[in-house]
Amino acid sequence: MAFSRITGLGFYVPDNVITNDDLTQWMETSDEWIRERTGIQERRYFEYGKDTNYSMAAAASRQALDRAGLTPNDIDVIVYATITPDYFFPGSAFLMQRELGMDGKPVIDIREQCSGFVYALSIADQFIKSGMYKTALVVGSEIQSSWIDKSTAGRNTAVIFGDGAGAAVVSATNDPQHCILSTHLHADGRFAEELYVKDPGSSREGRPVSQEVIDGGGHNVYMNGNAVFKHAIVRFGEVIQEALEANGYTAGDIDLLVPHQANLRISDYVRQQLGLAESQVINNLQRFGNTTAASIPIALTEAWETGKIQEGDLICLAAFGSGFTWASALIRW
């Protein structure tokens, strides 16, 4: 039986650093207010004319490929997660494929919001385990700064999000001791409108983009913060325990937890519920904010780069996001 293993990691964030104090130019807020509610101190915003969703993804992918000792033509399939594509269609995976000179290679675009990277990783894992492909490129990339409402009316969500991309090369292996052990995916559409962007949508009278639609404000992010927080702290714990139990482990066996970088309060709550030390959880949202599908691969790459991941470590990835959707992956590095 084939297994899959992460053999290369990379990430890219724009050079444009936006601090909490910078946000006070556009909205009534403060560094103290943002830190207290989210833990975020700064985030990155793309630079128009320099960065695109797919160019950031390509930069992260080149780094991951280089570290895996591979070229773009060695990849059999791309699985690309984003909720902020460059075009309404086709997806940004096609544009990155073109950018990397990978013509003819299949691409899969998925939109699973903050759980996107774990979902994409699971898809790649299943392709490899089935024998259909031997090497996959898994990407999470987001440009969110261009559509968030930076006025005081939108500050509850605007202060959270940032831009960036992360990528992983996933390769076939025969070694069951160093591989992706399992992935676990869930969703509950009953809560779809608790965190969503309504417009533009196809099921509207008239054109999906009109002055009436814009005036209605449906193109802005709506978030029921209390509902999201209450569900997140439950689902994070559940899906982590599910992964551990499926493989005969307990929370005490985790060497590093890499959660989606949404909110430091959520991360700390989950850490405490699992009985983990601060050193066992990677948090970098203080510097990058919530980069949605990109947050886990960015954090995972930074953890690897700084030596927080060693061969043989048990790594758990976990995410929760709009949909609602939640997912986990357990990896023996």
C-alpha positions as CSV (number, residue, x, y, z in Angstrom):
1,M,0.0,0.0,0.0
2,A,1.3,3.5,-0.9
3,F,1.4,6.2,1.7
4,S,2.0,10.0,1.2
5,R,4.5,12.2,2.8
6,I,5.1,16.0,2.8
7,T,8.5,16.4,1.1
8,G,8.7,20.2,0.6
9,L,7.2,23.3,2.2
10,G,7.1,26.9,1.1
11,F,5.3,30.2,1.8
12,Y,5.1,33.7,0.5
13,V,3.7,36.8,2.2
14,P,3.7,40.3,0.6
15,D,6.2,42.9,1.7
16,N,3.5,45.4,2.7
17,V,3.1,45.2,6.5
18,I,-0.1,46.7,8.0
19,T,0.0,47.2,11.7
20,N,-2.9,47.7,14.0
21,D,-2.1,51.4,14.3
22,D,-2.2,51.6,10.5
23,L,-5.8,50.4,10.5
24,T,-6.8,53.5,12.6
25,Q,-6.4,55.5,9.4
26,W,-9.6,53.8,8.0
27,M,-11.7,52.9,11.0
28,E,-12.3,53.6,14.7
29,T,-10.1,51.0,16.4
30,S,-6.9,50.7,18.4
31,D,-4.0,48.4,18.8
32,E,-5.3,47.4,22.3
33,W,-8.8,46.6,21.0
34,I,-7.5,44.4,18.2
35,R,-4.9,42.5,20.4
36,E,-7.4,41.9,23.1
37,R,-10.0,40.3,20.8
38,T,-7.8,38.5,18.3
39,G,-4.1,38.5,19.4
40,I,-3.2,40.0,16.0
41,Q,-0.6,42.7,15.9
42,E,0.0,43.1,12.1
43,R,-0.8,41.5,8.8
44,R,0.4,41.6,5.2
45,Y,-1.5,43.3,2.3
46,F,-0.8,42.6,-1.3
47,E,0.6,45.3,-3.6
48,Y,-1.5,45.9,-6.7
49,G,0.6,45.4,-9.8
50,K,3.1,43.2,-7.9
51,D,1.1,40.4,-6.2
52,T,-1.8,38.3,-7.4
53,N,-3.4,35.3,-5.8
54,Y,-1.7,33.0,-8.3
55,S,1.7,34.7,-8.2
56,M,1.9,34.4,-4.5
57,A,0.9,30.7,-4.8
58,A,3.6,30.2,-7.5
59,A,6.3,31.8,-5.2
60,A,5.3,29.5,-2.3
61,S,5.2,26.5,-4.7
62,R,8.7,27.2,-6.2
63,Q,10.1,27.2,-2.7
64,A,8.4,24.0,-1.8
65,L,9.5,22.3,-5.0
66,D,13.1,23.4,-4.5
67,R,13.1,22.0,-1.0
68,A,11.7,18.7,-2.3
69,G,14.3,18.6,-5.0
70,L,11.7,18.6,-7.7
71,T,10.7,20.7,-10.7
72,P,7.2,21.7,-11.7
73,N,7.1,19.0,-14.4
74,D,7.6,16.4,-11.6
75,I,4.1,17.2,-10.2
76,D,1.2,15.0,-11.3
77,V,-1.7,17.1,-9.9
78,I,-2.3,20.5,-8.3
79,V,-4.9,20.9,-5.5
80,Y,-5.5,24.6,-4.9
81,A,-7.5,26.0,-2.0
82,T,-8.7,29.7,-2.1
83,I,-11.9,31.7,-1.5
84,T,-10.4,34.8,-3.2
85,P,-9.5,33.7,-6.8
86,D,-8.1,36.2,-9.3
87,Y,-11.1,35.6,-11.6
88,F,-14.7,34.5,-10.9
89,F,-13.7,31.7,-13.3
90,P,-11.5,30.0,-14.2
91,G,-9.8,29.3,-10.8
92,S,-6.4,30.5,-9.8
93,A,-5.0,27.0,-10.1
94,F,-5.1,27.3,-13.8
95,L,-3.2,30.6,-13.7
96,M,-0.6,29.2,-11.4
97,Q,-0.2,26.1,-13.6
98,R,0.5,28.5,-16.5
99,E,2.9,30.6,-14.4
100,L,4.9,27.5,-13.5
101,G,4.9,26.1,-17.0
102,M,2.9,23.0,-16.1
103,D,0.6,22.8,-19.1
104,G,-1.4,19.6,-19.3
105,K,-1.2,18.8,-15.6
106,P,-4.6,18.5,-13.9
107,V,-5.8,21.1,-11.4
108,I,-8.4,20.9,-8.7
109,D,-9.8,24.1,-7.3
110,I,-11.6,23.8,-3.9
111,R,-13.3,26.4,-1.8
112,E,-13.5,25.2,1.8
113,Q,-12.5,28.5,3.4
114,C,-10.3,28.2,6.5
115,S,-10.3,24.4,6.3
116,G,-9.2,24.6,2.6
117,F,-5.6,23.4,3.0
118,V,-6.4,20.4,5.1
119,Y,-9.2,19.4,2.7
120,A,-6.7,19.9,-0.2
121,L,-4.1,17.8,1.6
122,S,-6.7,15.1,2.2
123,I,-7.5,15.0,-1.6
124,A,-3.8,14.7,-2.5
125,D,-3.3,12.0,0.1
126,Q,-6.2,9.9,-1.3
127,F,-5.0,10.3,-4.9
128,I,-1.6,9.0,-3.8
129,K,-2.9,6.2,-1.7
130,S,-5.1,5.1,-4.6
131,G,-2.1,4.9,-6.9
132,M,-3.5,7.4,-9.4
133,Y,-0.8,10.0,-8.8
134,K,2.7,9.9,-7.1
135,T,3.3,13.6,-6.5
136,A,0.9,16.4,-5.7
137,L,1.3,20.1,-5.2
138,V,-1.1,21.4,-2.4
139,V,-1.6,25.1,-2.2
140,G,-3.5,27.6,-0.1
141,S,-3.5,31.2,-1.2
142,E,-5.6,34.3,-0.4
143,I,-5.8,38.0,-1.2
144,Q,-8.4,39.3,1.3
145,S,-7.3,42.9,1.8
146,S,-9.0,44.0,-1.5
147,W,-12.5,43.0,-0.5
148,I,-12.8,43.5,3.2
149,D,-14.7,46.6,4.5
150,K,-12.1,48.8,6.0
151,S,-14.6,51.2,7.5
152,T,-15.7,51.3,11.1
153,A,-18.8,49.3,10.1
154,G,-16.6,46.4,9.0
155,R,-13.9,46.5,11.6
156,N,-15.0,43.3,13.4
157,T,-13.8,41.3,10.4
158,A,-11.5,43.7,8.7
159,V,-8.9,43.6,11.5
160,I,-8.6,39.9,11.2
161,F,-7.7,39.1,7.7
162,G,-4.4,39.2,5.8
163,D,-2.9,38.0,2.5
164,G,-0.4,35.2,1.8
165,A,0.2,31.8,0.3
166,G,1.6,28.5,1.4
167,A,2.4,25.2,-0.4
168,A,3.4,21.7,0.2
169,V,4.8,18.9,-2.1
170,V,3.2,15.6,-1.2
171,S,4.9,12.5,-2.5
172,A,4.3,8.8,-2.5
173,T,6.3,6.7,0.0
174,N,6.4,3.1,1.1
175,D,7.4,4.1,4.7
176,P,4.4,3.9,7.1
177,Q,6.5,5.4,9.9
178,H,6.9,8.7,8.2
179,C,3.7,9.7,6.4
180,I,0.3,11.3,6.6
181,L,-1.4,8.9,9.0
182,S,-5.0,10.1,8.4
183,T,-7.2,13.0,7.5
184,H,-10.7,13.8,8.8
185,L,-13.2,16.1,7.1
186,H,-16.5,17.6,8.3
187,A,-19.1,20.2,7.3
188,D,-22.4,21.5,8.5
189,G,-24.3,23.8,6.1
190,R,-27.0,24.7,8.6
191,F,-24.7,27.5,9.7
192,A,-23.6,28.7,6.3
193,E,-25.0,32.3,6.9
194,E,-23.2,32.7,10.2
195,L,-20.0,33.6,8.4
196,Y,-20.3,34.4,4.7
197,V,-20.1,36.8,1.8
198,K,-23.5,36.8,0.1
199,D,-22.8,38.7,-3.1
200,P,-22.1,38.4,-6.0
201,G,-24.2,35.3,-6.4
202,S,-25.9,33.6,-9.3
203,S,-29.3,33.1,-7.7
204,R,-30.3,36.7,-7.8
205,E,-32.8,38.7,-9.9
206,G,-31.0,40.5,-12.6
207,R,-27.2,40.7,-12.9
208,P,-25.0,39.3,-10.1
209,V,-23.1,42.6,-9.9
210,S,-25.2,45.8,-10.0
211,Q,-25.4,49.1,-8.2
212,E,-28.3,47.7,-6.2
213,V,-26.2,44.7,-5.1
214,I,-23.3,47.0,-4.1
215,D,-25.6,49.4,-2.2
216,G,-27.0,46.4,-0.3
217,G,-23.6,45.6,1.2
218,G,-23.9,41.9,0.5
219,H,-20.4,41.9,-0.9
220,N,-19.0,42.5,2.6
221,V,-18.1,39.8,5.1
222,Y,-20.8,39.0,7.6
223,M,-19.7,37.1,10.7
224,N,-21.7,36.2,13.8
225,G,-18.6,36.2,16.0
226,N,-20.2,34.6,19.0
227,A,-21.6,31.7,17.0
228,V,-18.3,31.1,15.2
229,F,-16.3,31.2,18.5
230,K,-18.7,28.7,20.3
231,H,-18.7,26.2,17.4
232,A,-14.9,26.6,16.8
233,I,-13.8,25.7,20.3
234,V,-16.0,22.6,20.2
235,R,-15.2,21.4,16.7
236,F,-11.4,22.0,17.0
237,G,-11.2,19.7,20.0
238,E,-13.5,17.1,18.4
239,V,-11.6,16.8,15.2
240,I,-8.2,16.7,16.9
241,Q,-9.4,13.9,19.2
242,E,-10.9,12.1,16.2
243,A,-7.5,12.0,14.5
244,L,-5.7,10.9,17.6
245,E,-8.1,8.1,18.4
246,A,-8.1,6.8,14.8
247,N,-4.4,6.2,15.2
248,G,-4.2,5.1,18.8
249,Y,-2.7,8.2,20.2
250,T,-3.6,10.7,23.0
251,A,-3.1,14.5,23.1
252,G,0.0,13.9,25.2
253,D,1.6,12.2,22.1
254,I,1.4,15.4,20.0
255,D,4.8,17.1,19.4
256,L,3.3,20.1,17.6
257,L,-0.2,21.3,16.9
258,V,-0.6,23.5,13.9
259,P,-4.1,25.1,14.1
260,H,-5.7,27.4,11.6
261,Q,-4.6,30.9,12.5
262,A,-8.0,32.5,13.3
263,N,-7.9,33.9,16.8
264,L,-5.4,33.6,19.6
265,R,-8.2,33.1,22.1
266,I,-9.5,30.1,20.2
267,S,-6.0,28.6,19.9
268,D,-5.2,29.1,23.6
269,Y,-8.6,27.5,24.6
270,V,-8.0,24.5,22.5
271,R,-4.4,24.2,23.8
272,Q,-5.5,24.3,27.4
273,Q,-8.3,21.7,26.8
274,L,-5.8,19.3,25.3
275,G,-3.3,19.9,28.1
276,L,-0.6,21.1,25.7
277,A,2.2,23.5,26.6
278,E,2.6,26.8,24.6
279,S,5.7,25.3,23.0
280,Q,3.6,22.5,21.5
281,V,1.4,24.9,19.5
282,I,2.5,27.1,16.6
283,N,0.9,30.6,16.5
284,N,2.0,33.2,14.0
285,L,-1.3,35.1,13.4
286,Q,0.3,37.9,15.6
287,R,2.4,38.7,12.5
288,F,0.2,37.5,9.6
289,G,-3.4,37.6,10.8
290,N,-5.9,35.2,9.4
291,T,-4.9,34.2,5.9
292,T,-7.7,31.6,5.6
293,A,-6.6,28.7,3.4
294,A,-3.0,29.9,3.5
295,S,-2.7,30.0,7.3
296,I,-1.8,26.4,8.0
297,P,0.8,25.9,5.3
298,I,2.4,29.3,6.3
299,A,2.5,28.2,9.9
300,L,3.7,24.7,9.1
301,T,6.5,26.0,6.9
302,E,7.6,28.5,9.6
303,A,7.6,25.7,12.2
304,W,9.8,23.6,9.9
305,E,12.1,26.4,9.1
306,T,12.7,27.3,12.7
307,G,13.4,23.7,13.8
308,K,10.2,23.2,15.7
309,I,9.6,20.0,13.6
310,Q,12.0,17.1,13.7
311,E,12.0,13.8,11.9
312,G,9.7,11.4,13.8
313,D,7.5,14.1,15.4
314,L,3.8,13.7,15.6
315,I,2.2,16.7,14.0
316,C,-1.5,17.6,14.0
317,L,-3.1,20.1,11.7
318,A,-6.6,21.3,12.6
319,A,-8.9,23.9,11.1
320,F,-12.4,25.4,11.5
321,G,-14.1,27.9,9.2
322,S,-17.1,29.1,7.3
323,G,-19.5,26.6,6.0
324,F,-19.2,25.5,8.8
325,T,-16.3,23.3,8.0
326,W,-13.7,21.6,10.1
327,A,-10.9,19.2,9.5
328,S,-7.7,17.6,10.8
329,A,-4.7,15.7,9.6
330,L,-2.3,13.6,11.7
331,I,1.2,13.3,10.4
332,R,4.3,11.3,11.5
333,W,7.1,13.5,10.2
